[in-house]
Amino acid sequence: MTAPTLLVLAAGMGSRYGGLKQIDPVGPSGEAILDYSVYDAMRAGFGRVVFLIRHSIEEAFRETVGARYAGQIPVEYAFQELEDLPAGFSVPEGRTKPWGTTQAVLCAAGAIDGPFAVINADDFYGSASYRALADHLQTGTRDFAMVGFVLRKTLSAFGSVARGVCSVDEAGMLRTVVEHTKIEQDGAGARSIQADGSTTALTGDELVSMNMWGFTPTVFAALRGDFERFLREQGGEQKSECYLPNSVNTLVGAGAARVRVLSSPDAWFGVTYREDRESVVERIGEQVKAGAYPERLWS
């Protein structure tokens, strides 16, 4: 069985964060969050990394991040640009916002020929999450997979976050996953704020997707079909995005995909806002002191 590939979505500039958070140092020796992701993935059995970036950050990304992995693991790059659309579609005048995570995964199709995982560059998922996903991908199953996390443990004290809220059946398979683009803390729970200002109360115990997925290459044709549907229905808008959780939800609902939901004992944490960084630095430092990671990941 071929070792799975890790696809890291790192094209976003982090508008809410206020900088290129993908390469912001948070570890004791200058490591970024994604350094820990690559390190954990290597230990879990992933054999290659594909970074999905934009051409405008390529030089800084290669020099600051990619160079660290020389001799550690094979690295390739794929690129997401606004103009990367299926035949027959074009960018509407005035649009500058990216098309979303479904397009991001599709932009990496040419660099992937076997089972692969998808993660966000700015999320810390924990080593057990990578082991669970690697084990699933190496079984040869046609089922896709998602690592789920508890909503209340993924919120930021500094503003709203986007999360895919999930429901799971008795067999551990994904029933639905719905992207909520504005979830914020609300007392002991949380609330989702809709575009029209209405709110939906959440307990905080919901299982959510943090964009940690396991796929086979068959997903590309299915995602391409859903992205084309999105472009036909919303492609003329200035800010609409095609989110990977919503695309997966469509595939599951149509019976075109089965997704096993995996659990991990590790705590997720990440950087959405610049104020989140201090907590991330502290939590990584605690794990280094506990021996989970070396003081310096890459020698």
Backbone as CSV, one residue per row, in Angstrom:
resi,resn,N_x,N_y,N_z,CA_x,CA_y,CA_z,C_x,C_y,C_z
1,MET,0.838,-1.194,0.000,0.000,0.000,0.000,0.880,1.255,0.000
2,THR,0.611,2.168,-0.953,1.366,3.412,-1.052,1.105,4.296,0.159
3,ALA,2.172,4.881,0.692,2.010,5.800,1.820,1.157,6.983,1.379
4,PRO,0.221,7.429,2.199,-0.650,8.538,1.805,0.104,9.863,1.730
5,THR,-0.490,10.792,1.006,0.043,12.142,0.835,-0.694,13.097,1.759
6,LEU,0.017,14.078,2.278,-0.594,15.135,3.086,-0.738,16.381,2.225
7,LEU,-1.986,16.827,2.017,-2.254,18.064,1.279,-2.539,19.167,2.298
8,VAL,-1.700,20.191,2.296,-1.817,21.290,3.259,-2.370,22.516,2.545
9,LEU,-3.557,22.973,2.965,-4.173,24.155,2.361,-3.579,25.400,3.010
10,ALA,-2.747,26.102,2.246,-2.009,27.242,2.802,-2.073,28.457,1.899
11,ALA,-3.140,28.579,1.111,-3.220,29.684,0.152,-3.766,30.967,0.751
12,GLY,-4.487,30.873,1.878,-5.117,32.063,2.446,-4.113,32.989,3.112
13,MET,-4.376,34.273,3.038,-3.498,35.257,3.661,-3.852,35.500,5.121
14,GLY,-4.989,34.970,5.566,-5.373,35.189,6.956,-5.832,36.616,7.193
15,SER,-6.928,37.004,6.545,-7.386,38.392,6.617,-7.759,38.796,8.032
16,ARG,-8.403,37.883,8.793,-8.779,38.228,10.159,-7.557,38.270,11.068
17,TYR,-6.546,37.476,10.713,-5.342,37.401,11.530,-4.450,38.619,11.310
18,GLY,-4.458,39.141,10.096,-3.663,40.331,9.820,-2.251,40.037,9.381
19,GLY,-2.019,38.915,8.714,-0.685,38.592,8.246,-0.631,37.191,7.685
20,LEU,0.541,36.768,7.262,0.729,35.455,6.678,0.922,34.440,7.798
21,LYS,-0.184,34.025,8.411,-0.108,33.189,9.613,0.431,31.801,9.323
22,GLN,0.429,31.383,8.053,0.934,30.054,7.731,2.401,29.885,8.105
23,ILE,3.166,30.978,8.115,4.595,30.878,8.407,4.977,31.648,9.660
24,ASP,4.011,32.017,10.472,4.286,32.738,11.712,4.872,31.766,12.744
25,PRO,6.030,32.068,13.338,6.635,31.144,14.297,5.855,31.084,15.607
26,VAL,5.604,29.845,16.073,4.926,29.639,17.351,5.662,28.624,18.225
27,GLY,6.616,27.896,17.665,7.382,26.904,18.417,8.629,27.496,19.034
28,PRO,9.273,26.791,19.960,10.441,27.325,20.666,11.644,27.577,19.771
29,SER,11.703,26.927,18.620,12.820,27.145,17.703,12.348,27.752,16.388
30,GLY,11.259,28.503,16.459,10.756,29.205,15.286,9.826,28.411,14.407
31,GLU,9.344,27.269,14.897,8.447,26.442,14.092,7.078,27.112,13.922
32,ALA,6.473,26.910,12.759,5.087,27.309,12.513,4.177,26.144,12.877
33,ILE,2.877,26.404,12.999,1.941,25.321,13.291,2.067,24.209,12.262
34,LEU,2.211,24.567,10.998,2.247,23.529,9.976,3.499,22.669,10.071
35,ASP,4.575,23.159,10.718,5.738,22.308,10.962,5.365,21.121,11.837
36,TYR,4.546,21.382,12.843,4.102,20.295,13.718,3.163,19.348,12.972
37,SER,2.388,19.891,12.047,1.521,19.050,11.237,2.341,18.091,10.378
38,VAL,3.365,18.611,9.707,4.215,17.770,8.872,4.960,16.746,9.727
39,TYR,5.461,17.155,10.862,6.175,16.263,11.772,5.264,15.121,12.233
40,ASP,4.045,15.455,12.653,3.098,14.438,13.099,2.717,13.505,11.950
41,ALA,2.528,14.068,10.755,2.154,13.260,9.599,3.266,12.281,9.231
42,MET,4.505,12.733,9.275,5.634,11.849,8.987,5.661,10.684,9.967
43,ARG,5.480,10.971,11.247,5.503,9.921,12.260,4.341,8.944,12.082
44,ALA,3.240,9.427,11.511,2.066,8.575,11.323,2.159,7.706,10.072
45,GLY,3.114,8.006,9.188,3.281,7.188,7.996,2.980,7.858,6.675
46,PHE,2.720,9.148,6.685,2.547,9.868,5.423,3.899,9.970,4.718
47,GLY,3.883,9.827,3.390,5.142,9.758,2.669,5.494,10.963,1.823
48,ARG,4.608,11.929,1.749,4.838,13.075,0.869,3.938,14.209,1.306
49,VAL,4.379,15.454,1.048,3.586,16.634,1.377,3.377,17.470,0.121
50,VAL,2.148,17.910,-0.101,1.839,18.870,-1.163,1.293,20.125,-0.492
51,PHE,1.958,21.248,-0.706,1.486,22.523,-0.176,0.684,23.239,-1.255
52,LEU,-0.538,23.601,-0.923,-1.401,24.359,-1.839,-1.275,25.824,-1.447
53,ILE,-0.617,26.624,-2.281,-0.350,28.030,-1.975,-0.741,28.884,-3.178
54,ARG,-0.478,30.169,-3.078,-0.655,31.076,-4.208,0.705,31.483,-4.746
55,HIS,0.762,31.802,-6.013,2.042,32.174,-6.613,2.662,33.377,-5.903
56,SER,1.833,34.289,-5.409,2.364,35.518,-4.809,3.120,35.277,-3.505
57,ILE,2.876,34.131,-2.844,3.610,33.851,-1.604,4.623,32.728,-1.791
58,GLU,4.795,32.268,-3.032,5.635,31.105,-3.272,7.066,31.293,-2.771
59,GLU,7.697,32.400,-3.128,9.101,32.597,-2.761,9.291,32.591,-1.243
60,ALA,8.457,33.375,-0.542,8.567,33.434,0.919,8.260,32.083,1.548
61,PHE,7.288,31.376,0.987,6.888,30.094,1.551,7.975,29.044,1.350
62,ARG,8.537,28.980,0.153,9.600,28.009,-0.105,10.808,28.263,0.789
63,GLU,11.197,29.514,0.918,12.393,29.842,1.695,12.172,29.679,3.190
64,THR,10.989,30.034,3.659,10.733,30.040,5.103,10.250,28.694,5.612
65,VAL,9.460,27.983,4.794,8.856,26.720,5.240,9.417,25.528,4.488
66,GLY,9.283,25.524,3.180,9.656,24.359,2.387,11.084,23.901,2.582
67,ALA,11.998,24.853,2.745,13.412,24.498,2.895,13.667,23.674,4.153
68,ARG,12.785,23.764,5.141,13.003,23.037,6.393,12.910,21.529,6.202
69,TYR,12.218,21.093,5.159,11.951,19.677,5.008,12.914,18.969,4.073
70,ALA,13.932,19.683,3.612,14.926,19.065,2.731,15.546,17.858,3.434
71,GLY,15.469,16.716,2.784,16.020,15.504,3.360,15.111,14.836,4.372
72,GLN,13.961,15.454,4.670,13.031,14.899,5.659,11.893,14.143,4.983
73,ILE,11.256,14.792,3.990,10.107,14.222,3.307,9.971,14.923,1.955
74,PRO,9.595,14.190,0.896,9.398,14.838,-0.405,8.290,15.896,-0.338
75,VAL,8.555,17.040,-0.967,7.621,18.161,-0.952,7.320,18.608,-2.381
76,GLU,6.062,18.832,-2.658,5.650,19.422,-3.929,4.725,20.598,-3.650
77,TYR,4.512,21.426,-4.688,3.657,22.600,-4.551,2.570,22.578,-5.618
78,ALA,1.394,23.006,-5.218,0.301,23.248,-6.151,-0.202,24.666,-5.871
79,PHE,-0.926,25.233,-6.818,-1.267,26.646,-6.712,-2.755,26.885,-6.941
80,GLN,-3.307,27.754,-6.111,-4.706,28.153,-6.231,-4.767,29.620,-6.624
81,GLU,-5.411,29.886,-7.735,-5.604,31.251,-8.195,-7.070,31.455,-8.552
82,LEU,-7.502,32.681,-8.521,-8.895,33.022,-8.790,-9.334,32.548,-10.173
83,GLU,-8.399,32.545,-11.114,-8.733,32.220,-12.505,-8.774,30.724,-12.774
84,ASP,-8.425,29.892,-11.790,-8.392,28.446,-11.995,-9.809,27.873,-11.933
85,LEU,-10.523,27.972,-13.056,-11.920,27.561,-13.125,-12.117,26.530,-14.229
86,PRO,-13.148,25.706,-14.122,-13.443,24.746,-15.197,-13.767,25.471,-16.501
87,ALA,-13.626,24.761,-17.584,-13.922,25.336,-18.902,-15.357,25.849,-18.942
88,GLY,-15.504,27.013,-19.534,-16.831,27.595,-19.668,-17.187,28.588,-18.582
89,PHE,-16.322,28.732,-17.570,-16.582,29.667,-16.471,-15.483,30.730,-16.431
90,SER,-15.849,31.909,-15.954,-14.877,32.999,-15.856,-15.119,33.783,-14.572
91,VAL,-14.116,34.547,-14.173,-14.208,35.348,-12.958,-15.078,36.569,-13.232
92,PRO,-16.105,36.806,-12.418,-16.931,37.999,-12.648,-16.143,39.268,-12.382
93,GLU,-16.479,40.318,-13.105,-15.774,41.588,-12.967,-15.845,42.085,-11.524
94,GLY,-14.691,42.450,-10.991,-14.620,43.006,-9.647,-14.370,41.990,-8.552
95,ARG,-14.464,40.709,-8.868,-14.260,39.707,-7.810,-12.778,39.552,-7.500
96,THR,-12.433,39.576,-6.195,-11.061,39.348,-5.749,-10.978,38.225,-4.716
97,LYS,-12.119,37.825,-4.164,-12.135,36.815,-3.108,-11.936,35.423,-3.690
98,PRO,-11.108,34.571,-3.045,-10.919,33.193,-3.521,-12.232,32.424,-3.542
99,TRP,-12.246,31.308,-4.269,-13.470,30.544,-4.464,-13.736,29.543,-3.351
100,GLY,-12.807,29.348,-2.423,-13.069,28.468,-1.294,-12.276,27.168,-1.324
101,THR,-12.511,26.347,-0.306,-11.689,25.164,-0.087,-11.978,24.024,-1.063
102,THR,-13.170,23.978,-1.639,-13.407,22.957,-2.663,-12.521,23.216,-3.865
103,GLN,-12.465,24.481,-4.312,-11.568,24.816,-5.417,-10.123,24.538,-5.037
104,ALA,-9.753,24.810,-3.789,-8.369,24.593,-3.351,-7.962,23.136,-3.538
105,VAL,-8.815,22.220,-3.102,-8.497,20.799,-3.252,-8.406,20.424,-4.728
106,LEU,-9.309,20.941,-5.542,-9.285,20.636,-6.972,-8.003,21.129,-7.634
107,CYS,-7.473,22.245,-7.152,-6.240,22.788,-7.731,-5.032,21.884,-7.486
108,ALA,-5.142,20.966,-6.516,-4.038,20.060,-6.205,-4.169,18.715,-6.901
109,ALA,-5.212,18.530,-7.709,-5.486,17.219,-8.304,-4.306,16.696,-9.118
110,GLY,-3.624,17.568,-9.823,-2.516,17.136,-10.667,-1.310,16.645,-9.901
111,ALA,-1.245,16.942,-8.609,-0.089,16.553,-7.795,-0.367,15.321,-6.940
112,ILE,-1.561,14.733,-7.052,-1.955,13.636,-6.167,-2.462,12.458,-6.978
113,ASP,-1.933,11.265,-6.702,-2.347,10.081,-7.450,-2.672,8.891,-6.548
114,GLY,-2.854,9.133,-5.260,-3.160,8.062,-4.322,-3.965,8.602,-3.158
115,PRO,-4.164,7.794,-2.115,-4.912,8.273,-0.948,-4.227,9.480,-0.318
116,PHE,-5.032,10.426,0.175,-4.443,11.648,0.716,-5.316,12.245,1.805
117,ALA,-4.666,13.019,2.659,-5.360,13.774,3.695,-5.338,15.244,3.330
118,VAL,-6.371,15.959,3.760,-6.451,17.415,3.582,-6.485,18.060,4.958
119,ILE,-5.629,19.067,5.174,-5.645,19.819,6.423,-5.490,21.302,6.135
120,ASN,-5.843,22.127,7.119,-5.553,23.552,7.065,-4.151,23.796,7.603
121,ALA,-3.453,24.767,7.039,-2.091,25.057,7.475,-2.028,25.648,8.870
122,ASP,-3.101,26.290,9.313,-3.044,27.031,10.575,-3.767,26.329,11.710
123,ASP,-4.029,25.019,11.566,-4.698,24.253,12.611,-3.767,23.183,13.166
124,PHE,-3.728,23.065,14.493,-2.935,22.042,15.176,-3.898,20.921,15.558
125,TYR,-3.735,19.751,14.915,-4.690,18.663,15.085,-4.247,17.594,16.085
126,GLY,-2.957,17.484,16.359,-2.462,16.487,17.299,-2.044,15.193,16.627
127,SER,-1.041,14.536,17.165,-0.438,13.359,16.533,-1.421,12.201,16.368
128,ALA,-2.309,11.993,17.352,-3.250,10.876,17.264,-4.207,11.049,16.092
129,SER,-4.527,12.280,15.743,-5.415,12.541,14.613,-4.783,12.062,13.310
130,TYR,-3.490,12.307,13.153,-2.789,11.870,11.945,-2.668,10.354,11.899
131,ARG,-2.430,9.725,13.040,-2.339,8.263,13.064,-3.672,7.632,12.666
132,ALA,-4.772,8.187,13.198,-6.091,7.649,12.863,-6.372,7.778,11.369
133,LEU,-6.015,8.923,10.801,-6.275,9.160,9.384,-5.359,8.299,8.509
134,ALA,-4.086,8.184,8.884,-3.157,7.345,8.115,-3.606,5.887,8.134
135,ASP,-4.030,5.404,9.300,-4.500,4.021,9.396,-5.695,3.786,8.476
136,HIS,-6.616,4.738,8.458,-7.795,4.603,7.592,-7.382,4.584,6.121
137,LEU,-6.521,5.499,5.725,-6.147,5.630,4.317,-5.351,4.431,3.819
138,GLN,-4.706,3.711,4.716,-3.886,2.574,4.311,-4.642,1.251,4.334
139,THR,-5.935,1.296,4.622,-6.735,0.066,4.597,-7.157,-0.314,3.195
140,GLY,-7.101,0.628,2.262,-7.550,0.367,0.903,-9.046,0.567,0.710
141,THR,-9.743,1.035,1.749,-11.177,1.263,1.647,-11.494,2.400,0.689
142,ARG,-12.672,2.328,0.095,-13.131,3.421,-0.777,-13.841,4.509,0.020
143,ASP,-14.138,4.228,1.292,-14.775,5.234,2.135,-13.816,6.395,2.404
144,PHE,-14.354,7.601,2.387,-13.589,8.753,2.806,-13.611,8.820,4.337
145,ALA,-12.922,9.794,4.906,-12.877,9.906,6.368,-12.787,11.367,6.773
146,MET,-13.213,11.634,7.999,-13.096,12.963,8.595,-12.768,12.803,10.065
147,VAL,-11.826,13.586,10.562,-11.543,13.601,11.998,-12.392,14.706,12.613
148,GLY,-13.217,14.343,13.592,-14.124,15.300,14.210,-13.615,15.809,15.548
149,PHE,-13.990,17.038,15.880,-13.604,17.671,17.134,-14.841,18.286,17.787
150,VAL,-14.784,18.466,19.102,-15.914,19.030,19.847,-15.917,20.546,19.684
151,LEU,-17.063,21.107,19.312,-17.171,22.527,18.983,-16.591,23.439,20.057
152,ARG,-16.967,23.243,21.330,-16.558,24.199,22.366,-15.037,24.291,22.506
153,LYS,-14.337,23.226,22.092,-12.885,23.216,22.187,-12.211,23.851,20.978
154,THR,-13.021,24.339,20.042,-12.451,24.919,18.823,-12.798,26.395,18.650
155,LEU,-13.422,27.002,19.659,-13.839,28.397,19.542,-12.727,29.349,19.929
156,SER,-12.812,30.574,19.451,-11.854,31.615,19.801,-12.515,32.629,20.727
157,ALA,-11.772,33.094,21.698,-12.289,34.121,22.604,-12.262,35.500,21.957
158,PHE,-11.711,35.597,20.759,-11.463,36.912,20.161,-12.346,37.215,18.946
159,GLY,-13.296,36.331,18.651,-14.180,36.606,17.530,-14.808,35.330,17.002
160,SER,-15.576,35.465,15.946,-16.300,34.333,15.388,-15.375,33.445,14.549
161,VAL,-15.807,32.196,14.349,-15.049,31.237,13.558,-16.003,30.514,12.616
162,ALA,-15.452,29.879,11.602,-16.238,29.057,10.678,-16.012,27.594,11.026
163,ARG,-17.082,26.833,11.146,-16.988,25.422,11.488,-18.054,24.632,10.719
164,GLY,-17.736,23.388,10.372,-18.699,22.495,9.759,-19.340,21.640,10.834
165,VAL,-20.616,21.900,11.148,-21.317,21.176,12.209,-21.854,19.864,11.634
166,CYS,-21.557,18.742,12.341,-21.808,17.411,11.799,-22.887,16.654,12.565
167,SER,-23.511,15.723,11.880,-24.317,14.691,12.529,-23.800,13.350,12.033
168,VAL,-23.805,12.360,12.936,-23.181,11.056,12.665,-24.182,9.962,12.994
169,ASP,-24.227,8.890,12.185,-25.158,7.801,12.467,-24.564,6.797,13.453
170,GLU,-25.341,5.781,13.768,-24.936,4.812,14.780,-23.708,4.021,14.373
171,ALA,-23.449,3.917,13.101,-22.290,3.164,12.608,-21.039,4.018,12.502
172,GLY,-21.130,5.290,12.920,-19.973,6.170,12.847,-19.749,6.792,11.486
173,MET,-20.791,6.798,10.643,-20.671,7.400,9.319,-21.324,8.779,9.322
174,LEU,-20.763,9.672,8.543,-21.252,11.045,8.468,-22.626,11.091,7.810
175,ARG,-23.577,11.723,8.497,-24.908,11.953,7.914,-24.929,13.287,7.183
176,THR,-24.558,14.336,7.914,-24.539,15.683,7.338,-23.387,16.474,7.928
177,VAL,-22.904,17.439,7.159,-21.964,18.432,7.673,-22.323,19.758,7.013
178,VAL,-22.636,20.737,7.845,-23.107,22.029,7.331,-22.156,23.121,7.806
179,GLU,-21.613,23.858,6.866,-20.665,24.921,7.205,-21.403,26.126,7.783
180,HIS,-21.003,26.515,8.978,-21.487,27.731,9.618,-20.324,28.723,9.616
181,THR,-20.486,29.833,8.932,-19.354,30.739,8.708,-19.120,31.731,9.837
182,LYS,-20.050,31.797,10.818,-19.886,32.777,11.896,-20.437,32.203,13.202
183,ILE,-19.598,31.423,13.891,-19.965,30.860,15.186,-19.163,31.566,16.263
184,GLU,-19.819,31.941,17.340,-19.121,32.602,18.437,-19.570,32.037,19.774
185,GLN,-18.743,32.226,20.783,-19.078,31.785,22.128,-20.319,32.516,22.616
186,ASP,-21.141,31.788,23.385,-22.349,32.380,23.944,-22.595,31.724,25.297
187,GLY,-22.030,32.314,26.334,-22.125,31.725,27.661,-21.419,30.381,27.685
188,ALA,-22.104,29.341,28.172,-21.515,28.009,28.216,-21.599,27.304,26.870
189,GLY,-22.358,27.878,25.945,-22.520,27.272,24.634,-21.966,28.143,23.530
190,ALA,-22.690,28.141,22.404,-22.261,28.928,21.256,-23.492,29.295,20.441
191,ARG,-23.316,30.182,19.495,-24.404,30.527,18.586,-23.836,30.768,17.199
192,SER,-24.647,30.417,16.213,-24.284,30.627,14.822,-25.082,31.813,14.298
193,ILE,-24.392,32.792,13.756,-25.032,34.002,13.248,-25.152,33.901,11.736
194,GLN,-26.374,34.023,11.235,-26.621,33.911,9.802,-26.420,35.265,9.120
195,ALA,-26.392,35.222,7.805,-26.154,36.439,7.019,-27.237,37.479,7.247
196,ASP,-28.471,37.034,7.557,-29.566,37.977,7.773,-29.647,38.474,9.221
197,GLY,-28.680,38.069,10.050,-28.652,38.509,11.440,-29.340,37.580,12.411
198,SER,-30.072,36.592,11.925,-30.711,35.620,12.815,-29.664,34.696,13.415
199,THR,-30.004,34.064,14.529,-29.036,33.209,15.210,-29.612,31.823,15.464
200,THR,-28.723,30.852,15.555,-29.074,29.482,15.908,-28.265,29.099,17.139
201,ALA,-28.946,28.677,18.195,-28.260,28.300,19.431,-27.587,26.942,19.269
202,LEU,-26.380,26.818,19.817,-25.623,25.577,19.794,-25.182,25.256,21.228
203,THR,-25.109,23.981,21.554,-24.741,23.603,22.924,-23.251,23.726,23.180
204,GLY,-22.457,23.614,22.125,-21.007,23.564,22.270,-20.477,22.145,22.249
205,ASP,-21.386,21.163,22.389,-20.986,19.758,22.381,-21.056,19.139,20.986
206,GLU,-21.482,19.911,20.015,-21.603,19.388,18.649,-20.246,18.941,18.106
207,LEU,-20.277,17.931,17.256,-19.069,17.494,16.560,-18.893,18.383,15.333
208,VAL,-17.677,18.871,15.128,-17.449,19.756,13.994,-16.270,19.288,13.152
209,SER,-16.337,19.643,11.895,-15.232,19.424,10.971,-14.264,20.595,11.071
210,MET,-12.972,20.269,11.173,-11.922,21.297,11.146,-11.104,21.162,9.865
211,ASN,-11.757,20.647,8.813,-11.099,20.428,7.520,-9.927,19.467,7.644
212,MET,-10.132,18.374,8.378,-9.159,17.280,8.404,-9.844,16.067,7.788
213,TRP,-9.562,15.855,6.512,-10.265,14.863,5.709,-9.309,13.810,5.172
214,GLY,-9.854,12.638,4.882,-9.115,11.605,4.175,-9.867,11.209,2.922
215,PHE,-9.192,11.246,1.770,-9.844,10.981,0.491,-9.026,10.014,-0.361
216,THR,-9.669,9.483,-1.380,-8.981,8.826,-2.483,-9.131,9.739,-3.697
217,PRO,-8.345,9.515,-4.759,-8.446,10.408,-5.932,-9.816,10.428,-6.594
218,THR,-10.694,9.473,-6.276,-12.039,9.501,-6.860,-12.806,10.745,-6.437
219,VAL,-12.357,11.397,-5.380,-13.078,12.576,-4.895,-12.998,13.743,-5.875
220,PHE,-11.948,13.782,-6.695,-11.756,14.948,-7.548,-12.893,15.118,-8.550
221,ALA,-13.299,14.048,-9.206,-14.395,14.160,-10.181,-15.683,14.583,-9.491
222,ALA,-15.929,14.034,-8.298,-17.149,14.377,-7.570,-17.127,15.840,-7.133
223,LEU,-15.992,16.302,-6.623,-15.881,17.699,-6.204,-15.977,18.642,-7.401
224,ARG,-15.425,18.228,-8.524,-15.478,19.081,-9.715,-16.930,19.304,-10.135
225,GLY,-17.718,18.255,-10.060,-19.136,18.397,-10.397,-19.848,19.339,-9.456
226,ASP,-19.539,19.263,-8.162,-20.204,20.149,-7.210,-19.717,21.583,-7.366
227,PHE,-18.436,21.767,-7.688,-17.916,23.113,-7.890,-18.553,23.762,-9.114
228,GLU,-18.762,22.972,-10.147,-19.422,23.517,-11.337,-20.869,23.902,-11.019
229,ARG,-21.551,23.078,-10.219,-22.907,23.441,-9.796,-22.893,24.756,-9.034
230,PHE,-21.926,24.903,-8.106,-21.788,26.145,-7.347,-21.571,27.339,-8.282
231,LEU,-20.708,27.175,-9.261,-20.418,28.286,-10.170,-21.644,28.675,-10.989
232,ARG,-22.424,27.691,-11.384,-23.650,28.009,-12.136,-24.636,28.781,-11.267
233,GLU,-24.739,28.395,-9.984,-25.727,29.003,-9.106,-25.243,30.282,-8.436
234,GLN,-23.961,30.368,-8.095,-23.457,31.499,-7.309,-22.199,32.138,-7.877
235,GLY,-21.760,31.681,-9.016,-20.503,32.159,-9.576,-20.487,33.622,-9.953
236,GLY,-21.658,34.229,-10.084,-21.708,35.642,-10.431,-21.609,36.567,-9.244
237,GLU,-21.612,35.984,-8.033,-21.535,36.797,-6.820,-20.084,37.179,-6.504
238,GLN,-19.925,38.209,-5.705,-18.595,38.725,-5.416,-17.883,37.997,-4.273
239,LYS,-18.650,37.455,-3.328,-18.002,36.911,-2.137,-18.393,35.480,-1.778
240,SER,-19.244,34.859,-2.545,-19.645,33.488,-2.222,-18.453,32.539,-2.381
241,GLU,-18.413,31.496,-1.531,-17.330,30.524,-1.582,-17.907,29.114,-1.570
242,CYS,-17.216,28.208,-2.216,-17.601,26.812,-2.245,-16.765,26.085,-1.182
243,TYR,-17.406,25.769,-0.057,-16.697,25.182,1.084,-16.650,23.667,0.969
244,LEU,-15.498,23.093,1.266,-15.320,21.645,1.191,-16.338,20.881,2.035
245,PRO,-16.604,21.278,3.296,-17.622,20.545,4.058,-18.984,20.523,3.368
246,ASN,-19.388,21.638,2.780,-20.672,21.676,2.088,-20.677,20.770,0.857
247,SER,-19.550,20.734,0.142,-19.461,19.845,-1.016,-19.544,18.387,-0.578
248,VAL,-18.839,18.034,0.495,-18.907,16.665,1.007,-20.333,16.343,1.446
249,ASN,-20.985,17.300,2.085,-22.367,17.098,2.512,-23.266,16.788,1.319
250,THR,-23.068,17.492,0.226,-23.847,17.245,-0.982,-23.600,15.838,-1.510
251,LEU,-22.338,15.414,-1.524,-21.999,14.081,-2.024,-22.607,12.994,-1.141
252,VAL,-22.522,13.190,0.175,-23.093,12.202,1.099,-24.608,12.134,0.928
253,GLY,-25.240,13.292,0.835,-26.690,13.332,0.681,-27.171,12.677,-0.594
254,ALA,-26.341,12.729,-1.639,-26.707,12.136,-2.923,-26.327,10.660,-3.006
255,GLY,-25.703,10.148,-1.943,-25.260,8.759,-1.964,-24.022,8.540,-2.804
256,ALA,-23.307,9.626,-3.128,-22.122,9.536,-3.975,-20.841,9.364,-3.162
257,ALA,-20.945,9.404,-1.828,-19.759,9.238,-0.983,-20.188,8.729,0.379
258,ARG,-19.311,7.953,0.993,-19.461,7.517,2.380,-18.257,8.047,3.144
259,VAL,-18.519,8.644,4.308,-17.444,9.263,5.089,-17.475,8.705,6.508
260,ARG,-16.405,8.024,6.890,-16.287,7.527,8.264,-15.750,8.648,9.149
261,VAL,-16.402,8.858,10.288,-15.981,9.894,11.220,-15.037,9.272,12.247
262,LEU,-13.822,9.790,12.298,-12.791,9.305,13.215,-12.690,10.256,14.396
263,SER,-12.383,9.729,15.538,-12.210,10.585,16.718,-10.754,10.564,17.152
264,SER,-10.346,11.607,17.843,-8.984,11.715,18.326,-9.007,12.228,19.755
265,PRO,-8.162,11.672,20.632,-8.102,12.185,21.999,-7.367,13.509,22.102
266,ASP,-6.684,13.907,21.023,-5.906,15.142,21.066,-6.799,16.370,20.967
267,ALA,-6.362,17.435,21.584,-7.095,18.698,21.524,-6.656,19.490,20.298
268,TRP,-7.642,20.005,19.574,-7.340,20.914,18.468,-7.060,22.304,19.029
269,PHE,-6.148,23.029,18.396,-6.066,24.469,18.617,-5.478,25.122,17.373
270,GLY,-5.727,26.417,17.247,-5.275,27.095,16.041,-5.311,28.602,16.182
271,VAL,-4.931,29.266,15.102,-4.828,30.714,15.083,-5.800,31.260,14.052
272,THR,-6.884,31.858,14.526,-7.797,32.568,13.647,-7.516,34.069,13.706
273,TYR,-7.329,34.565,14.926,-7.036,35.982,15.156,-5.635,36.118,15.746
274,ARG,-5.020,37.265,15.540,-3.665,37.467,16.045,-3.596,37.251,17.550
275,GLU,-4.677,37.569,18.257,-4.684,37.404,19.718,-4.647,35.931,20.132
276,ASP,-5.001,35.011,19.202,-4.950,33.581,19.506,-3.514,33.075,19.617
277,ARG,-2.574,33.799,19.037,-1.204,33.296,18.915,-0.572,33.016,20.270
278,GLU,-0.780,33.884,21.251,-0.151,33.710,22.559,-0.541,32.379,23.193
279,SER,-1.812,32.026,23.084,-2.282,30.763,23.636,-1.661,29.576,22.912
280,VAL,-1.520,29.675,21.587,-0.923,28.599,20.806,0.532,28.390,21.207
281,VAL,1.270,29.483,21.343,2.673,29.386,21.767,2.774,28.694,23.127
282,GLU,1.890,29.054,24.030,1.900,28.470,25.373,1.588,26.980,25.330
283,ARG,0.588,26.597,24.544,0.179,25.189,24.507,1.222,24.311,23.819
284,ILE,1.866,24.841,22.792,2.942,24.075,22.160,4.115,23.939,23.123
285,GLY,4.424,25.010,23.841,5.494,24.946,24.833,5.234,23.876,25.880
286,GLU,3.985,23.742,26.289,3.628,22.721,27.278,3.860,21.321,26.719
287,GLN,3.537,21.131,25.449,3.731,19.816,24.848,5.220,19.495,24.674
288,VAL,6.009,20.512,24.366,7.455,20.305,24.263,8.029,19.906,25.625
289,LYS,7.608,20.595,26.665,8.079,20.284,28.020,7.655,18.878,28.450
290,ALA,6.491,18.436,27.978,5.997,17.109,28.331,6.669,16.004,27.519
291,GLY,7.489,16.366,26.545,8.212,15.383,25.749,7.491,14.911,24.509
292,ALA,6.348,15.526,24.185,5.608,15.120,22.992,6.321,15.529,21.710
293,TYR,7.103,16.612,21.788,7.867,17.113,20.652,9.249,17.532,21.122
294,PRO,10.266,17.424,20.253,11.590,17.914,20.631,11.641,19.445,20.640
295,GLU,12.614,19.989,21.280,12.800,21.434,21.345,12.957,22.017,19.949
296,ARG,13.621,21.283,19.094,13.809,21.717,17.706,13.337,20.585,16.784
297,LEU,12.313,20.851,15.976,11.766,19.797,15.120,12.728,19.390,14.013
298,TRP,13.348,20.379,13.393,14.198,20.111,12.218,15.611,20.546,12.529
299,SER,16.539,19.610,12.421,17.938,19.941,12.709,18.615,20.493,11.472
